Amino acid sequence: MLRTGAQYRDSLRDGRQVWMNGERVHDVTTHPAFKPIVDIRARIYDMAHEEKFKPVMAYAEGNQENCIGYKLPHTQEDWQQKRRAIDLVMKEINGYAVRVGDETVGEMWSLYDGRDVLNEVDPQFSKNITDHIDKVLQSDVFHVSANTDPKGDRSKRPQDQDPDMLLHLVKETDQGIVVRGAKYETAAAYANQAFVKPTIANWGDEKLSDYALGFICDMGAPGLKHICRTGFAGRAPAADYPLSNRCDEVDTLLVFDDVLVPWENVLFYRHTRAAAYIRGTLHRYSAFPYVLRILYIADLMLGAAAFNAKQTGLDVQQAVREKLALLMQYRETINAHLTAAIATAEKSPGGLLMPNQSLLYTGRYYAINQLPAMMHLARELCGGQICVTPDSATFADPEIGAWLEKYYSVNEFWQAEDRRRLLAFARDLLNSDRAGHMLTFELFAQAPPFAHLNAIYMNFDMKNALDYVKDCAGLSDRVMEQWGKR
């Protein structure tokens, strides 16, 4: 059933072991670094119960209402519904959030497509993934995923260094498997469960490996420790850093200190073919909501830059319009790839409808690859005042505030307070610690750039181009046979 925000908050009070800034966090729902993002996730839950949002946020199946974001996609309309729901959420929270559950559940759908591979390991594991998809859908839990390891020395095999550098199997028991190691995961400290899977790593050429693991882990499991980076929320006044204080998605080093994973939560283990399959198809679905969220970053940059140009009359200059047009084309190119990926969607091996893989991965690479340049372009359009403007307390000071009122008021449309708010917003979006974090996060959140390009290579259908050149050049049919063997 659809959860409420209160039910979500209650689910986090499970005794989980969370640390930040060298201190134990006993309740993430009230801690100042976590409360803003917990409140946002709770708000998303509550939206599905409100008449204004319910028709878009939820759907009925039998006598039960479920979250539209977790619905298995079978039609183009399913994807359009998901997109409309994300649009509502982004506008309601006045910003953007990357990890709220709908984007990571797609990784489970990739497992659903790979049931034949899982059956090679054990038919029970195939059943486990079906059961967990149903569980996520019916219980509406906050589901995330844990992927990246602490790395260690990547010139060596995991077995040739501290084995705990990569998450691995310690032993099997009647109750399940015991695992040890670490993973990084955004939102883990305030999520309910995570799909934990192997990273892009050298787990060896053997058929079986203790490092080839995929399972569902309860974020409050005994032995699991959440070691979080310092949060941005609360470090500076909200009036000066509105985005940092509104929505900081805290990243966590998850330490698995001999954590027991019940057999019903094991999706595959020790089977390197299953691990390789999952790594190759992991973002088949989840890349769509990830890229869609970059579209909202583009809108934020474009809106902030356009307001800054308009307030001082610079928008009439051709050079400024050209730069705004570049931000517009960045935004619309992302939009075009997302739209086309659904318009030309494909049936998946498991019978679901997946976005056109070549278009989706190409759009993803473009969105992420061009993001640094677009952020810098937005900085140019916003001007140097985003880095030199005094803080809100100075504007409010009775002795000196009048001077700021004089020099920051532009015309009858833009008085000092609105201008200060816009400059503070642009600074937080483009120049702050959070802005730098966002840029790095988007670069690596799904996979490193080389993996993005490999995904394009592996999912592009070369047949048309090869056939065209073969016919134009008068080549024999046997040249196509060579390509097919690669």
Disulfide bonds with the S-S distance in Angstrom:
none
